[in-house]
């Protein structure tokens, strides 16, 4: 077993973790015309990895099998500086997603998912995380989904809660049940990000701007709907902005939304509570768009480092 699975998530400076990400980790088995490769993946794992690459102290609570794939995922995350929270290693196989890439770089998936959530006491940290992020399969699939909801309830008033449902229809129940589950978690989240495909599946025939406004009406401080090459809509109680995408030659789209989410969370850490003014929201959108553009420009879920993102934004990178 790889050493990564024995690493507990701790901030060595004693100030606690900035972000705790809760959700599934898996191995992407990617097939192209050139052959098949294996890469660590899963939307929450990709977000945690993206945050680690950006230098954000991050812990990851997940479910990893004690197998070769579990070791691959753990070592990948630990190399980026992400701590695997104790209890995450479990018996049984690590989840997998078989991805087939089309010539335009888009991906189609089939899944073998095993999702349960280990018991975890946030008091083990030196302080509550500033952000608790979750989403994707982990927020819908029993038995772990109920535990995810419990953690979001516990985070109320202590952590900013961010949520990306990353809808995978093949793994979900009925539309009505899924929508009800999604809207139940929306009431516990401060920041919600959907892709345009997520929005269209959850709210058929509704305009993305209307979907963003609906999430704000339901209590989100910030709702984001990404629109691929058309950019993204970002909505708050006082403004709705469209931030353009950053042009990029697309290698593939794997992990682009997760890179966007990681950069958005990183940016939110620098924003004081209640300061989501239009200029701030636009800056968050531009930062996230730049991160996504870097990611789609190279194969796999390969998000930028802090230095790469600073260079793309043409801002000084802190030493």
C-alpha positions as CSV (number, residue, x, y, z in Angstrom):
1,X,0.0,0.0,0.0
2,X,1.3,3.5,-0.8
3,X,2.4,5.7,2.0
4,X,0.0,8.4,1.0
5,X,-2.9,6.6,2.7
6,X,-1.2,6.9,6.1
7,X,-0.8,10.7,5.9
8,X,-3.2,12.6,8.1
9,X,-4.3,16.1,7.1
10,X,-2.5,18.6,9.3
11,X,-1.3,22.1,8.8
12,X,2.2,22.2,10.1
13,X,2.0,25.9,11.0
14,X,-0.7,25.0,13.6
15,X,-3.3,27.3,12.1
16,X,-5.6,24.6,10.7
17,X,-6.6,23.9,7.2
18,X,-8.0,26.6,4.9
19,X,-10.1,24.1,3.0
20,X,-11.5,20.6,3.6
21,X,-12.9,18.9,0.5
22,X,-15.4,16.0,1.1
23,X,-16.2,13.6,-1.7
24,X,-15.3,10.7,-4.0
25,X,-11.9,9.9,-5.4
26,X,-11.4,7.5,-8.3
27,X,-9.2,6.5,-11.1
28,X,-10.0,7.7,-14.6
29,X,-9.2,5.0,-17.2
30,X,-9.0,7.1,-20.3
31,X,-9.2,5.5,-23.8
32,X,-8.2,7.4,-26.9
33,X,-7.1,6.5,-30.4
34,X,-3.5,6.2,-29.0
35,X,-4.4,3.7,-26.3
36,X,-5.5,3.6,-22.6
37,X,-4.0,5.4,-19.6
38,X,-4.9,5.7,-15.9
39,X,-5.1,8.9,-14.0
40,X,-6.3,9.8,-10.5
41,X,-9.6,11.7,-10.7
42,X,-13.0,12.3,-9.3
43,X,-14.4,15.8,-9.1
44,X,-13.8,16.4,-5.4
45,X,-10.4,14.9,-5.6
46,X,-9.6,17.1,-8.6
47,X,-10.7,20.2,-6.6
48,X,-8.5,19.2,-3.7
49,X,-5.6,18.6,-6.0
50,X,-6.2,21.9,-7.7
51,X,-6.2,23.7,-4.4
52,X,-3.0,22.0,-3.4
53,X,-1.3,23.1,-6.6
54,X,-2.4,26.6,-5.8
55,X,-0.7,26.4,-2.5
56,X,-3.9,26.3,-0.4
57,X,-3.6,24.2,2.8
58,X,-6.2,21.5,2.0
59,X,-7.4,18.3,3.6
60,X,-9.4,15.6,1.8
61,X,-12.0,13.3,3.3
62,X,-12.8,10.5,1.0
63,X,-13.2,6.7,0.5
64,X,-10.2,4.9,-0.9
65,X,-9.8,1.2,-1.3
66,X,-6.6,-0.4,0.0
67,X,-5.6,-1.4,-3.6
68,X,-3.2,-0.2,-6.3
69,X,-5.7,2.4,-7.5
70,X,-6.1,3.8,-3.9
71,X,-2.4,4.2,-3.6
72,X,-2.2,5.9,-6.9
73,X,-4.8,8.5,-5.9
74,X,-3.3,9.1,-2.4
75,X,0.2,9.6,-3.7
76,X,-1.0,11.9,-6.4
77,X,-2.8,14.1,-3.8
78,X,0.0,14.1,-1.3
79,X,2.5,15.2,-3.9
80,X,0.4,18.3,-4.4
81,X,0.4,19.0,-0.6
82,X,-3.1,17.7,0.1
83,X,-3.6,15.8,3.3
84,X,-5.7,12.6,3.3
85,X,-7.9,12.8,6.4
86,X,-7.6,9.8,8.7
87,X,-10.3,7.2,8.1
88,X,-10.4,7.6,4.3
89,X,-8.7,4.3,3.5
90,X,-11.4,1.6,3.4
91,X,-11.7,-2.1,2.5
92,X,-12.9,-2.9,-1.0
93,X,-11.9,-1.5,-4.4
94,X,-11.2,2.1,-5.3
95,X,-13.8,3.6,-7.6
96,X,-13.1,4.0,-11.3
97,X,-14.4,6.0,-14.2
98,X,-13.8,4.8,-17.8
99,X,-13.6,7.9,-20.0
100,X,-13.6,7.7,-23.8
101,X,-12.3,10.9,-25.5
102,X,-13.9,12.1,-28.8
103,X,-11.8,13.9,-31.4
104,X,-12.9,17.3,-30.0
105,X,-11.5,16.5,-26.6
106,X,-14.9,15.9,-24.9
107,X,-15.3,12.9,-22.6
108,X,-17.9,10.2,-22.1
109,X,-17.9,8.2,-18.9
110,X,-18.9,4.9,-17.4
111,X,-18.5,4.4,-13.7
112,X,-17.8,1.8,-11.0
113,X,-18.4,3.7,-7.8
114,X,-18.1,2.7,-4.2
115,X,-19.1,5.6,-1.9
116,X,-19.3,5.6,1.9
117,X,-18.0,8.3,4.2
118,X,-15.8,7.5,7.2
119,X,-16.6,8.9,10.6
120,X,-14.7,12.1,11.1
121,X,-14.5,14.5,13.9
122,X,-13.7,18.1,12.8
123,X,-12.4,18.8,16.3
124,X,-9.3,16.9,15.3
125,X,-8.3,20.0,13.4
126,X,-6.7,22.9,15.2
127,X,-9.5,25.2,13.8
128,X,-12.5,24.8,11.6
129,X,-11.6,25.0,7.9
130,X,-12.4,28.4,6.3
131,X,-14.1,26.5,3.4
132,X,-15.8,23.2,3.3
133,X,-16.3,22.0,-0.3
134,X,-18.3,19.0,-1.6
135,X,-20.3,17.9,-4.6
136,X,-20.5,15.4,-7.4
137,X,-21.4,11.8,-6.8
138,X,-20.7,12.1,-3.1
139,X,-23.6,14.4,-2.6
140,X,-26.2,12.0,-4.2
141,X,-25.1,8.4,-3.7
142,X,-26.1,6.4,-0.6
143,X,-24.9,5.6,1.9
144,X,-22.3,8.4,2.0
145,X,-24.6,11.2,0.8
146,X,-26.4,11.4,4.2
147,X,-23.1,11.8,6.0
148,X,-22.1,14.6,3.5
149,X,-25.3,16.5,4.4
150,X,-24.5,16.1,8.1
151,X,-21.1,17.6,7.6
152,X,-22.6,20.6,5.7
153,X,-25.0,21.1,8.6
154,X,-22.2,21.1,11.1
155,X,-20.3,23.7,9.0
156,X,-23.0,26.2,9.3
157,X,-21.7,29.4,10.9
158,X,-18.1,28.2,11.0
159,X,-17.1,27.6,7.4
160,X,-18.0,28.9,4.0
161,X,-19.7,26.0,2.2
162,X,-19.1,25.5,-1.5
163,X,-21.0,23.0,-3.7
164,X,-20.6,21.7,-7.2
165,X,-23.2,18.9,-8.1
166,X,-21.3,17.9,-11.2
167,X,-24.3,15.9,-12.4
168,X,-23.7,12.4,-13.7
169,X,-27.1,11.2,-14.9
170,X,-26.1,7.6,-15.3
171,X,-25.4,7.4,-11.5
172,X,-28.5,9.2,-10.3
173,X,-32.1,8.2,-9.5
174,X,-35.2,9.9,-10.9
175,X,-35.0,13.5,-11.9
176,X,-37.5,14.5,-9.2
177,X,-35.5,12.8,-6.5
178,X,-32.2,14.2,-7.7
179,X,-33.6,17.7,-7.9
180,X,-35.0,17.5,-4.4
181,X,-31.7,16.3,-3.1
182,X,-29.8,19.1,-4.9
183,X,-32.2,21.8,-3.6
184,X,-31.9,20.4,-0.1
185,X,-28.1,20.9,-0.2
186,X,-28.4,24.3,-1.8
187,X,-30.0,25.6,1.3
188,X,-26.8,24.7,3.2
189,X,-24.4,26.1,0.7
190,X,-23.0,29.6,0.3
191,X,-21.4,29.2,-3.1
192,X,-22.8,26.9,-5.8
193,X,-21.2,26.2,-9.2
194,X,-23.0,24.4,-12.1
195,X,-22.0,23.7,-15.6
196,X,-24.5,24.7,-18.3
197,X,-25.1,20.9,-18.7
198,X,-25.8,20.5,-15.0
199,X,-28.2,23.5,-15.2
200,X,-30.0,22.1,-18.2
201,X,-30.4,18.6,-16.6
202,X,-31.7,20.0,-13.3
203,X,-33.9,22.7,-14.7
204,X,-34.9,21.8,-18.3
205,X,-35.9,24.6,-20.6
206,X,-34.8,27.3,-18.2
207,X,-32.2,29.9,-19.2
208,X,-28.8,29.7,-17.4
209,X,-29.2,33.2,-16.0
210,X,-32.6,32.2,-14.6
211,X,-31.1,29.1,-13.0
212,X,-28.4,31.3,-11.4
213,X,-31.0,33.7,-10.1
214,X,-33.0,30.7,-8.7
215,X,-30.1,29.5,-6.7
216,X,-29.5,33.0,-5.3
217,X,-33.2,33.2,-4.4
218,X,-32.7,29.9,-2.5
219,X,-30.0,31.5,-0.4
220,X,-26.7,31.2,-2.3
221,X,-24.4,34.2,-1.8
222,X,-22.8,33.4,-5.1
223,X,-24.1,31.2,-7.9
224,X,-22.0,30.4,-11.0
225,X,-23.1,28.7,-14.2
226,X,-20.2,27.9,-16.5
227,X,-20.9,28.0,-20.2
228,X,-17.8,26.4,-21.8
229,X,-16.3,28.6,-24.5
230,X,-19.0,31.2,-23.8
231,X,-17.6,32.0,-20.4
232,X,-19.6,31.9,-17.2
233,X,-22.5,33.7,-15.4
234,X,-21.9,34.8,-11.9
235,X,-24.8,36.0,-9.8
236,X,-25.2,37.5,-6.3
237,X,-28.1,39.3,-4.6
238,X,-27.0,42.6,-6.3
239,X,-25.5,41.7,-9.6
240,X,-25.3,39.2,-12.5
241,X,-22.1,39.2,-14.6
242,X,-21.0,37.3,-17.7
243,X,-17.2,36.7,-17.6
244,X,-15.7,35.6,-20.9
245,X,-13.7,32.4,-21.2
246,X,-10.0,32.6,-21.9
247,X,-9.2,31.4,-25.4
248,X,-7.2,28.1,-25.4
249,X,-6.3,25.3,-27.7
250,X,-8.2,22.4,-26.2
251,X,-6.3,19.2,-25.5
252,X,-9.3,17.8,-23.6
253,X,-11.9,19.0,-21.1
254,X,-11.1,16.6,-18.2
255,X,-11.0,18.5,-14.9
256,X,-11.7,21.9,-16.4
257,X,-14.7,22.5,-14.2
258,X,-12.8,21.2,-11.1
259,X,-9.9,23.5,-11.9
260,X,-12.4,26.4,-12.2
261,X,-13.9,25.4,-8.8
262,X,-10.5,25.2,-7.1
263,X,-9.4,28.6,-8.4
264,X,-12.8,30.1,-7.3
265,X,-12.3,28.7,-3.8
266,X,-8.8,30.0,-3.7
267,X,-10.0,33.5,-4.7
268,X,-12.8,33.4,-2.1
269,X,-10.2,32.8,0.6
270,X,-8.9,36.3,-0.1
271,X,-12.4,37.9,0.1
272,X,-13.7,39.2,3.4
273,X,-17.2,37.9,4.3
274,X,-19.9,40.1,2.8
275,X,-17.6,41.7,0.2
276,X,-18.9,40.2,-3.0
277,X,-19.2,43.5,-4.8
278,X,-19.4,43.4,-8.6
279,X,-15.7,44.1,-9.2
280,X,-14.8,41.3,-6.7
281,X,-17.1,38.9,-8.4
282,X,-15.7,39.7,-11.8
283,X,-12.2,39.2,-10.5
284,X,-13.1,35.8,-9.1
285,X,-14.6,34.8,-12.4
286,X,-11.5,35.9,-14.4
287,X,-9.2,34.0,-12.0
288,X,-11.3,30.8,-12.3
289,X,-11.6,31.2,-16.1
290,X,-7.8,31.5,-16.4
291,X,-7.3,28.3,-14.4
292,X,-9.8,26.4,-16.5
293,X,-8.1,27.6,-19.7
294,X,-4.7,26.3,-18.6
295,X,-6.2,23.0,-17.7
296,X,-8.0,22.4,-21.0
297,X,-4.8,23.3,-22.8
298,X,-3.0,20.1,-21.6
299,X,-4.1,16.5,-21.3
300,X,-5.9,15.2,-18.2
301,X,-6.9,16.9,-15.0
302,X,-3.7,18.9,-14.8
303,X,-4.6,22.3,-13.1
304,X,-2.2,25.2,-12.8
305,X,0.3,25.9,-10.0
306,X,0.0,29.3,-8.3
307,X,2.9,30.6,-10.3
308,X,1.3,29.5,-13.6
309,X,-2.0,31.1,-12.7
310,X,-0.3,34.3,-11.6
311,X,1.5,34.5,-14.9
312,X,-1.7,33.9,-16.8
313,X,-3.4,36.7,-14.9
314,X,-0.3,38.9,-15.2
315,X,-0.1,39.5,-11.5
316,X,2.9,39.1,-9.2
317,X,3.3,35.7,-7.7
318,X,4.1,35.8,-3.9
319,X,7.4,34.3,-3.1
